[in-house]
């Protein structure tokens, strides 16, 4: 389960650009962009900044939990094209030897 935000849907009504939103939130533009792209998780500083940027909204209006997103536990299986280890070959060997 992953914490998601609705601030990017609200942003166009309140702030003209991502840099302006980041300025009001008190965090870097790159952090805001990475959260928007799903490349970075939402942290405490982001939550505090969002509450500051959208004072008329409650936490539940700005954030929600997404149960469909992958969990960090699934990150151990990494694409072989990236040159990183994968557990898939080991799991295949284990399942073939475990047959009764």
C-alpha positions as CSV (number, residue, x, y, z in Angstrom):
1,X,0.0,0.0,0.0
2,X,1.4,3.4,-1.0
3,X,0.4,6.9,0.1
4,X,-0.7,9.0,-2.9
5,X,-1.7,12.7,-3.3
6,X,-4.3,14.7,-5.0
7,X,-2.4,18.0,-4.9
8,X,-1.4,17.8,-8.6
9,X,-5.1,17.7,-9.5
10,X,-5.7,20.8,-7.4
11,X,-2.4,22.6,-8.4
12,X,-3.8,24.2,-11.6
13,X,-6.5,26.0,-9.7
14,X,-4.1,27.5,-7.1
15,X,-0.6,27.7,-8.6
16,X,0.5,28.4,-12.1
17,X,3.5,26.1,-12.2
18,X,5.3,23.3,-10.3
19,X,8.1,25.7,-9.3
20,X,5.6,28.0,-7.6
21,X,3.9,25.0,-5.8
22,X,7.3,23.8,-4.6
23,X,8.2,27.3,-3.4
24,X,5.0,27.5,-1.3
25,X,5.6,23.9,0.0
26,X,9.1,24.8,1.0
27,X,10.7,21.9,-0.9
28,X,12.6,21.5,-4.1
29,X,11.0,21.4,-7.5
30,X,12.8,18.1,-8.2
31,X,11.2,16.5,-5.1
32,X,7.7,17.6,-6.2
33,X,8.3,16.4,-9.7
34,X,9.6,13.0,-8.5
35,X,6.6,12.5,-6.3
36,X,4.3,13.4,-9.3
37,X,6.1,10.9,-11.5
38,X,5.9,8.2,-8.8
39,X,9.7,8.0,-8.6
40,X,9.8,9.2,-4.9
41,X,7.6,8.3,-2.0
42,X,5.7,11.0,-0.1
43,X,7.6,11.9,3.1
44,X,6.8,14.0,6.2
45,X,8.3,17.2,4.6
46,X,6.1,16.7,1.5
47,X,3.0,16.3,3.7
48,X,3.7,19.4,5.7
49,X,4.4,21.4,2.6
50,X,1.1,20.2,1.0
51,X,-0.8,21.2,4.1
52,X,0.8,24.6,3.9
53,X,0.1,25.0,0.2
54,X,-3.5,24.0,0.5
55,X,-4.7,25.3,3.9
56,X,-8.4,25.0,3.2
57,X,-8.1,21.2,2.8
58,X,-7.9,18.4,5.3
59,X,-5.3,15.6,5.2
60,X,-7.9,13.2,3.8
61,X,-8.7,15.6,1.0
62,X,-5.0,15.8,-0.1
63,X,-3.8,12.2,0.5
64,X,-5.1,8.6,0.1
65,X,-3.7,5.1,0.2
66,X,-3.4,3.2,-3.1
67,X,-3.7,-0.5,-2.5
68,X,-3.0,-1.4,-6.2
69,X,0.6,0.0,-6.3
70,X,3.5,-2.4,-5.8
71,X,5.0,-2.7,-2.3
72,X,8.7,-2.3,-1.5
73,X,8.8,-6.0,-0.8
74,X,8.5,-6.6,-4.6
75,X,11.6,-4.6,-5.4
76,X,14.0,-7.5,-4.9
77,X,13.0,-8.8,-8.4
78,X,14.9,-6.4,-10.7
79,X,15.1,-6.4,-14.4
80,X,18.1,-8.3,-15.7
81,X,18.7,-5.7,-18.4
82,X,19.7,-3.2,-15.6
83,X,22.6,-5.6,-14.7
84,X,21.2,-6.3,-11.3
85,X,20.6,-9.7,-9.6
86,X,17.2,-11.4,-9.9
87,X,15.7,-14.0,-7.7
88,X,13.8,-15.6,-10.6
89,X,16.4,-18.3,-11.5
90,X,16.7,-19.4,-7.9
91,X,13.0,-19.6,-7.5
92,X,12.7,-21.7,-10.7
93,X,15.3,-24.2,-9.3
94,X,13.6,-24.3,-6.0
95,X,10.2,-25.1,-7.5
96,X,11.6,-27.9,-9.7
97,X,13.3,-29.6,-6.8
98,X,10.3,-29.3,-4.5
99,X,8.0,-31.4,-6.7
100,X,6.7,-34.5,-5.0
